[in-house]
Every structure is written in structure tokens, then in C-alpha cells.
Amino acid sequence: MSTTPAESVSAQSDPAIVVKGLTKIYNGKKVVNAVDMSVPKGAIYGFIGPNGSGKTTTIRMMCALLTPDGGEGHTLGYDIHKDARAIKENVGYMTQKFSLYGDLTIRENLDFMARMYRVKNRKKVVDETLRTLGLEGRGKQLAGTLSGGWKQRLALAACMQHKPALLLLDEPTAGVDPKARRDFWDEIRQLSKQGVTVLVSTHYMDEAVQCDYIAYIAYGKKLIDGPAAEIPHQVGLTTWRVSGPDLIQLEDELRADPRVEQVARFGAQLHVSSTDSAGLDAVVAEKSGENDARKWEKKEAELEEVFIYLMATAADNFGVNGGPSA
Ligand SMILES: Nc1ncnc2c1ncn2[C@@H]1O[C@H](COP(=O)(O)OP(=O)(O)OP(=O)(O)O)[C@@H](O)[C@H]1O
């Protein structure tokens, strides 16, 4: 028998999503490979990983749009194998490409989505959505004529009309400019404050650092997860920050040194990182002896450096030789 949401909600500590051993096989290849994940209620949970690593496939299994080939789980207390319909009705799902119809008006799009989610009092709800978006006078405008940022805001508002407790956002701001991305995230924070759980896949560092929890997936396998503040420690990256003269030349030298895994520029500083802590300390000892005018400072790696490291160390996961998941 499937679990009812009432049973699930009665235990406040129950996660919004919990999956175990989630697996999807395409053409004999495990594109999602035994993924365990637990998304706490009310959290903003960031799902990061290179292109083709399995994020979309995982999200689609969590919202019951795809049937897993292995594993089990519950979303909002509903069984992902048995309760597909209930999950679809109670979750808001936004895909990475603008998912509405460019040749329908803004109002028609909102109305269509409200119908899909079986919203009651549709006209009233659509009017309210238009008002909240500040688009009251523009209901008859074709959605395709909106800017990228506005399209994403419209798509988000459309999938919130049935007031879901859980939002699944698959790269919702891909290709959207940084200002529009910040506005979009302000809305996500507002929704989170209202108690909505948000699972969001992203390629952007400025989005990853806004998340309360992070999971990192590569070649279909979840490699790391936990509270965002604990991720740097899990990765074990040591970072030195250096400022001062001749940073361009120093950057080239550091990049050529095998003991250094990453050099990233943050304003007038270089952040130099490696999982080989002793090796990196030795490099710094050599370099700081050469030029006293530079200031070197050892700091625990932060999520920014770790994000760059993770995304750089796994190349795109597409292709026939797509890594160790088969
Ligand atoms: N319907 C399908 N049939 C066959 N292979 C598929 C199908 N859907 C996805 N794949 C493959 O599964 C792997 C994971 O794809 P998925 O879209 O889940 O990755 P992703 O991390 O979301 O990537 P991106 O960030 O580019 O969207 C890829 O190698 C992809 O080519």
C-alpha cells in the first residue's frame, strides 16, 4: 500500500524527497547509478554536476515523469513507483528550456498550466498570478516576445499556481543574464521562506552558494552531499590566496606545477588550491621565498573554490566513453 501525504506530513522530520539506489539505464548504460538522496523539508537543495551527469534524469524520476529501472523512494510522502499521479499534482516542475508556448499569450499560458495542474477557480488564480508578476496589463502579449528573464519568471509563476509544497527546478536560469538570475533567486528565497522545498540543478557558482544543501553528481553517481557549509571539508581542498605584484606570471607558473590543481582569479587575488595539502604548502614556501612583496594567506577552501574544482575535474559526461558508470 502506498504512503499517504498525511502520514508523511505528520512526522515533520520526514524529508520532502528520499530516494535509495535510484537507477536509470539507457542503452545498457547506467546514466543514474544507485543514487541515494534525502532533501529536507523547507530546504533549498542544490544539485550540481557536469553536462550529461544525470541531473535531469534523476529529477524526472523524483517527480514520477520517468520510471526508475532500480531503487525506490518517496516524494512528498508519495511512492515514486505507485503514486505518479499524486506526485505530478503536488509538485511544481520547471525544465531548463522555456517550457511554455511562445505563440500563446501570457494569460493563455498561465491558464493552460492551471488546467494541467487541475487548479480550481482558474480565472481568479490566473488573475492573481498576473497581478503578482506585475503583468496585469500584458495578459494578451505573446509569451514568446518576453525577455529571457521574464520568460523564466512566468514559467516559475505558472508552475506555482497550484501552490505545490515542492519545486523541482532543472537549470531554471540557463542562458539568463546575471541580473535576471538574481531576481529569479530572490523569488526562490521568498518561496523558501514560505516553506516551499526547492531542489534546483545548476551550473552556476553564484546559485550553488545560495543553497542550504548540495549534492554533486558525475557519471550518474552521487559523489558528495551534505549541508553546503560542510562540502569544502568533504572535498578536502586546501587553498592559499595570494595578492601583490606580477600575478599574471605567477598564475602561469602555478598552473604548470603538478602539485597545484586549481588557480582561480578572484578580483586582485589568486586562489590556489589542491587536495595535496603538503605539496601545495611546499609550492607556496618556494614561491613566497622568491618575492616578499606578495601576500600569501592560507584559508580553508570555501564553496566557490570547491565548486570550480568539482566542475573542472569532471569533463562533460556525455559520449561513448562517458566515465565509470557502466
Ligand atoms: N531518453 C534518453 N535516451 C537515451 N539516453 C538518454 C536519454 N535521456 C538522457 N540520456 C543520457 O543520459 C545521460 C544523462 O543525461 P541527463 O540529461 O540526465 O544529464 P544532465 O546532468 O541533466 O545534463 P545537462 O546538464 O546537460 O542537462 C546523458 O548521457 C544523456 O545522453
PDBQT file of the ligand as one rigid body, heavy atoms in Angstrom, charges set to zero:
ROOT
HETATM    1  N1  LIG A 401      15.862   9.357 -23.385  1.00  0.00    +0.000 N 
HETATM    2  C1  LIG A 401      17.167   9.077 -23.385  1.00  0.00    +0.000 A 
HETATM    3  N2  LIG A 401      17.650   8.077 -24.143  1.00  0.00    +0.000 NA
HETATM    4  C2  LIG A 401      18.970   7.760 -24.124  1.00  0.00    +0.000 A 
HETATM    5  N3  LIG A 401      19.897   8.411 -23.387  1.00  0.00    +0.000 NA
HETATM    6  C3  LIG A 401      19.480   9.430 -22.617  1.00  0.00    +0.000 A 
HETATM    7  C4  LIG A 401      18.096   9.810 -22.570  1.00  0.00    +0.000 A 
HETATM    8  N4  LIG A 401      17.971  10.847 -21.697  1.00  0.00    +0.000 NA
HETATM    9  C5  LIG A 401      19.225  11.116 -21.238  1.00  0.00    +0.000 A 
HETATM   10  N5  LIG A 401      20.120  10.269 -21.779  1.00  0.00    +0.000 N 
HETATM   11  C6  LIG A 401      21.555  10.220 -21.496  1.00  0.00    +0.000 C 
HETATM   12  O1  LIG A 401      21.702  10.087 -20.096  1.00  0.00    +0.000 OA
HETATM   13  C7  LIG A 401      22.815  10.833 -19.624  1.00  0.00    +0.000 C 
HETATM   14  C8  LIG A 401      22.349  11.780 -18.528  1.00  0.00    +0.000 C 
HETATM   15  O2  LIG A 401      21.529  12.798 -19.112  1.00  0.00    +0.000 OA
HETATM   16  P1  LIG A 401      20.850  13.942 -18.254  1.00  0.00    +0.000 P 
HETATM   17  O3  LIG A 401      20.082  14.805 -19.189  1.00  0.00    +0.000 OA
HETATM   18  O4  LIG A 401      20.105  13.332 -17.114  1.00  0.00    +0.000 OA
HETATM   19  O5  LIG A 401      22.120  14.733 -17.690  1.00  0.00    +0.000 OA
HETATM   20  P2  LIG A 401      22.199  16.207 -17.062  1.00  0.00    +0.000 P 
HETATM   21  O6  LIG A 401      23.169  16.116 -15.933  1.00  0.00    +0.000 OA
HETATM   22  O7  LIG A 401      20.835  16.694 -16.759  1.00  0.00    +0.000 OA
HETATM   23  O8  LIG A 401      22.857  17.031 -18.245  1.00  0.00    +0.000 OA
HETATM   24  P3  LIG A 401      22.555  18.541 -18.683  1.00  0.00    +0.000 P 
HETATM   25  O9  LIG A 401      23.141  19.378 -17.608  1.00  0.00    +0.000 OA
HETATM   26  O10 LIG A 401      23.285  18.659 -19.963  1.00  0.00    +0.000 OA
HETATM   27  O11 LIG A 401      21.067  18.639 -18.820  1.00  0.00    +0.000 OA
HETATM   28  C9  LIG A 401      23.409  11.525 -20.835  1.00  0.00    +0.000 C 
HETATM   29  O12 LIG A 401      24.490  10.769 -21.306  1.00  0.00    +0.000 OA
HETATM   30  C10 LIG A 401      22.267  11.515 -21.830  1.00  0.00    +0.000 C 
HETATM   31  O13 LIG A 401      22.757  11.499 -23.152  1.00  0.00    +0.000 OA
ENDROOT
TORSDOF 0
